[in-house]
Amino acid sequence: MKISFKIFYFLFVSAQIFSQQFTPGSPEWLIDMFFNKDSFPDKADYFTGEMLNFADELTIGEELNGEGEVYFHQIKAKADEIVFAVEVKKDQTTIDFYCYLTKIQNSWKINAVRRFLLPAFIYTVRDSLSQLNTLTENDSTFYYSLQLFTASDAELKSYLKSNLDGFQKLIASFNDNIKKQADTYLTLLGCNAIYTDKKYPGCIFVQILKFEDMSVGIINSTDKILLPEISVNEYIYIEEVVSGWFIFREM
């Protein structure tokens, strides 16, 4: 999914960006310039790949124009590739971005930016369900899943930590092939599927919801090396929350 950089200024009109000083050209400097700073001179020199198509567009920082709060941290680090999770906040509104950097001839460049933005009707359905005074059991479960599907990364991390015992019991039921018990835990946790993938042996996936190719969920794995690789086209975000437990976004 490609993103438009033109819509975000209107979402953040009253908060302040807190910036730091970074070494020019460093990965952190690039993130700060793109998301924090209200001006990014010669930005095309720091773009590569698909980002060159956006060289004439405003960056997130330029759209915010000095307003909003921006926080970021690495979620993948290799010798020639780094991925950052970037959180942009205004009051109670949070938008998560994922920024992919590539080293080319000893210089870091921004290769892509992603946001897990679902179709508008999904948010409409969620909001409509929230207005109902009573919900059927099925609707209540679906509403819980929609809340998680549309949650921020920070909210998903908190959710996993708070429900870790339930997820552990779900994994145990799955491993013991007790389907009815596993289904009960899936419902209680607001999830709709648990599965393995032969491409990623040693990983158990718990899916919260999926729409077309877009899904959100939890991965249980004893070794990080077994996880899918974070990339711009499939698993755009994977982050460990507690030892052996990860949240993911796929698109």
C-alpha positions as CSV (number, residue, x, y, z in Angstrom):
1,M,0.0,0.0,0.0
2,K,1.4,3.4,-1.0
3,I,0.7,6.3,1.3
4,S,-0.3,9.9,0.6
5,F,1.6,12.5,2.6
6,K,-1.0,15.2,2.0
7,I,-3.6,14.2,4.5
8,F,-1.8,14.2,7.8
9,Y,-1.3,17.9,8.6
10,F,-5.0,18.3,9.2
11,L,-4.9,15.6,11.9
12,F,-2.4,17.4,14.0
13,V,-3.0,21.0,14.6
14,S,-2.2,21.7,18.2
15,A,0.6,19.5,19.6
16,Q,4.3,20.1,19.8
17,I,7.1,18.1,18.2
18,F,10.0,17.2,20.5
19,S,13.2,16.9,18.5
20,Q,16.7,15.8,19.2
21,Q,20.1,16.3,17.6
22,F,21.4,13.5,15.4
23,T,24.4,13.0,13.3
24,P,23.6,14.3,9.7
25,G,23.1,11.3,7.4
26,S,22.6,8.8,10.2
27,P,19.4,6.6,10.1
28,E,18.0,8.5,13.2
29,W,18.7,11.8,11.5
30,L,16.8,10.7,8.4
31,I,13.8,9.7,10.5
32,D,13.9,12.9,12.5
33,M,14.1,15.0,9.3
34,F,11.3,13.2,7.5
35,F,8.8,13.0,10.4
36,N,9.9,15.8,12.8
37,K,11.4,18.7,11.0
38,D,9.3,21.3,9.2
39,S,11.8,21.5,6.4
40,F,13.9,18.8,4.7
41,P,16.2,20.5,2.2
42,D,17.4,18.4,-0.7
43,K,15.3,15.5,0.5
44,A,15.4,13.7,-2.8
45,D,19.2,13.1,-2.2
46,Y,18.2,11.0,0.8
47,F,15.5,9.0,-1.1
48,T,15.8,5.8,-3.1
49,G,13.4,3.3,-4.6
50,E,9.7,4.1,-4.6
51,M,10.4,7.2,-2.4
52,L,11.8,9.0,-5.4
53,N,8.2,9.2,-6.6
54,F,7.4,11.4,-3.6
55,A,10.4,13.8,-3.9
56,D,8.0,16.7,-4.7
57,E,5.6,15.8,-2.0
58,L,5.6,17.2,1.6
59,T,7.2,15.0,4.2
60,I,5.2,14.2,7.4
61,G,7.3,16.8,9.3
62,E,6.6,19.4,6.7
63,E,2.9,18.8,6.9
64,L,2.9,18.9,10.7
65,N,4.9,22.2,10.4
66,G,6.3,22.0,13.9
67,E,3.2,20.5,15.6
68,G,2.6,17.0,17.0
69,E,4.7,14.6,19.0
70,V,6.9,12.0,17.2
71,Y,8.6,9.0,18.7
72,F,10.5,6.3,16.9
73,H,12.6,3.1,17.5
74,Q,14.3,0.4,15.5
75,I,12.4,-2.8,14.8
76,K,14.9,-4.3,12.4
77,A,18.7,-3.7,12.0
78,K,21.0,-5.2,9.5
79,A,24.3,-3.9,8.0
80,D,22.6,-2.4,5.0
81,E,18.9,-2.2,6.1
82,I,17.1,-0.6,9.1
83,V,13.4,-0.4,9.8
84,F,11.9,2.1,12.3
85,A,8.5,2.1,13.9
86,V,7.4,5.8,14.1
87,E,4.5,7.0,16.3
88,V,2.9,10.3,15.6
89,K,0.6,11.6,18.3
90,K,-1.8,14.5,18.7
91,D,-3.9,14.5,21.9
92,Q,-5.7,11.1,21.9
93,T,-4.9,10.4,18.3
94,T,-2.0,8.1,17.3
95,I,-0.8,7.2,13.8
96,D,1.8,4.5,13.4
97,F,4.2,4.5,10.4
98,Y,7.0,2.2,9.4
99,C,10.0,3.6,7.6
100,Y,12.5,1.4,5.7
101,L,16.0,2.6,5.2
102,T,18.7,1.1,2.8
103,K,22.4,1.7,2.8
104,I,23.7,2.5,-0.7
105,Q,27.4,3.2,-1.2
106,N,27.8,3.9,2.5
107,S,25.0,6.4,2.6
108,W,21.6,5.7,4.3
109,K,18.5,6.5,2.2
110,I,14.8,6.2,2.8
111,N,13.4,3.4,0.6
112,A,9.7,3.3,1.7
113,V,7.2,4.4,4.2
114,R,4.1,2.3,5.2
115,R,1.0,2.8,7.3
116,F,-1.5,0.1,8.2
117,L,-4.5,2.0,6.9
118,L,-7.7,-0.1,6.6
119,P,-10.6,0.8,4.3
120,A,-12.8,3.5,5.7
121,F,-15.9,1.2,6.0
122,I,-14.1,-1.0,8.6
123,Y,-13.8,2.0,10.9
124,T,-17.4,2.9,10.1
125,V,-18.6,-0.6,11.1
126,R,-16.6,-0.4,14.3
127,D,-18.0,3.0,15.2
128,S,-21.6,1.9,14.4
129,L,-21.3,-1.1,16.7
130,S,-20.0,1.1,19.5
131,Q,-23.2,3.1,19.3
132,L,-25.5,0.1,19.9
133,N,-26.9,-0.3,23.4
134,T,-27.0,-4.1,23.2
135,L,-25.0,-6.5,21.1
136,T,-25.5,-10.2,20.4
137,E,-22.7,-12.5,21.5
138,N,-21.4,-12.8,18.0
139,D,-21.6,-9.1,17.4
140,S,-19.8,-8.4,20.7
141,T,-17.0,-10.7,19.7
142,F,-16.7,-9.1,16.3
143,Y,-16.7,-5.6,17.8
144,Y,-13.9,-6.6,20.2
145,S,-11.9,-8.0,17.2
146,L,-12.5,-4.7,15.2
147,Q,-11.3,-2.7,18.1
148,L,-8.0,-4.7,18.1
149,F,-7.8,-4.7,14.3
150,T,-7.9,-0.8,14.3
151,A,-5.8,-0.4,17.5
152,S,-2.4,1.4,17.6
153,D,0.8,-0.5,18.1
154,A,0.9,0.7,21.7
155,E,-2.6,-0.5,22.4
156,L,-1.8,-3.9,20.9
157,K,1.3,-4.2,23.1
158,S,-0.7,-3.4,26.2
159,Y,-3.4,-5.9,25.0
160,L,-0.9,-8.7,24.6
161,K,0.7,-8.1,28.0
162,S,-2.6,-8.0,29.8
163,N,-3.8,-11.2,28.1
164,L,-0.6,-13.2,28.1
165,D,-2.0,-15.9,30.3
166,G,-4.9,-16.4,27.9
167,F,-2.6,-16.6,25.0
168,Q,-0.4,-19.2,26.7
169,K,-3.5,-21.3,27.4
170,L,-4.5,-20.9,23.8
171,I,-1.1,-22.1,22.5
172,A,-1.2,-25.1,24.9
173,S,-4.7,-26.1,23.7
174,F,-3.6,-25.7,20.1
175,N,-0.4,-27.8,20.6
176,D,-2.5,-30.5,22.4
177,N,-5.0,-30.4,19.6
178,I,-7.9,-29.6,21.9
179,K,-9.9,-27.7,19.3
180,K,-13.0,-26.8,21.3
181,Q,-10.9,-25.3,24.1
182,A,-8.7,-23.4,21.6
183,D,-11.8,-22.0,20.0
184,T,-13.1,-20.8,23.4
185,Y,-9.8,-19.0,24.1
186,L,-9.8,-17.5,20.6
187,T,-13.3,-16.0,21.2
188,L,-12.3,-14.7,24.7
189,L,-9.2,-13.0,23.2
190,G,-11.0,-11.4,20.3
191,C,-9.2,-13.5,17.7
192,N,-10.5,-15.6,14.9
193,A,-7.7,-18.1,13.9
194,I,-4.7,-19.9,15.1
195,Y,-2.3,-21.6,12.7
196,T,1.2,-22.6,11.6
197,D,2.9,-21.8,8.3
198,K,5.3,-24.2,6.7
199,K,7.4,-21.3,5.6
200,Y,8.0,-20.4,9.2
201,P,8.6,-23.5,11.2
202,G,8.7,-22.9,15.0
203,C,6.1,-20.1,14.8
204,I,2.5,-20.2,15.9
205,F,0.3,-17.4,14.5
206,V,-2.8,-16.1,16.2
207,Q,-4.8,-13.9,13.9
208,I,-7.0,-11.2,15.3
209,L,-8.7,-10.3,12.0
210,K,-7.9,-10.3,8.3
211,F,-9.3,-8.2,5.4
212,E,-8.0,-9.2,2.0
213,D,-4.2,-9.3,2.4
214,M,-4.2,-7.1,5.6
215,S,-4.0,-8.9,8.9
216,V,-3.1,-8.2,12.5
217,G,-2.1,-10.7,15.1
218,I,0.3,-12.4,17.5
219,I,3.3,-14.7,16.9
220,N,4.6,-17.1,19.4
221,S,8.2,-18.3,18.8
222,T,11.1,-19.4,20.9
223,D,13.7,-18.0,18.5
224,K,13.6,-14.6,16.7
225,I,15.5,-16.1,13.8
226,L,12.5,-18.2,12.9
227,L,10.2,-15.2,12.4
228,P,9.1,-13.8,9.0
229,E,11.4,-11.0,7.9
230,I,10.0,-7.5,8.1
231,S,9.6,-6.1,4.6
232,V,7.7,-3.4,2.7
233,N,5.4,-5.8,1.0
234,E,4.3,-8.5,3.4
235,Y,5.1,-8.4,7.1
236,I,5.5,-4.7,7.4
237,Y,5.8,-4.7,11.2
238,I,6.9,-7.3,13.8
239,E,7.9,-6.4,17.3
240,E,8.6,-8.4,20.4
241,V,6.5,-7.4,23.4
242,V,7.5,-10.0,25.9
243,S,10.0,-12.8,25.5
244,G,8.8,-15.2,22.8
245,W,5.7,-13.1,22.0
246,F,5.4,-10.7,19.0
247,I,2.7,-8.6,17.4
248,F,2.6,-8.3,13.6
249,R,1.0,-6.5,10.8
250,E,0.7,-8.0,7.4
251,M,-0.4,-6.4,4.1
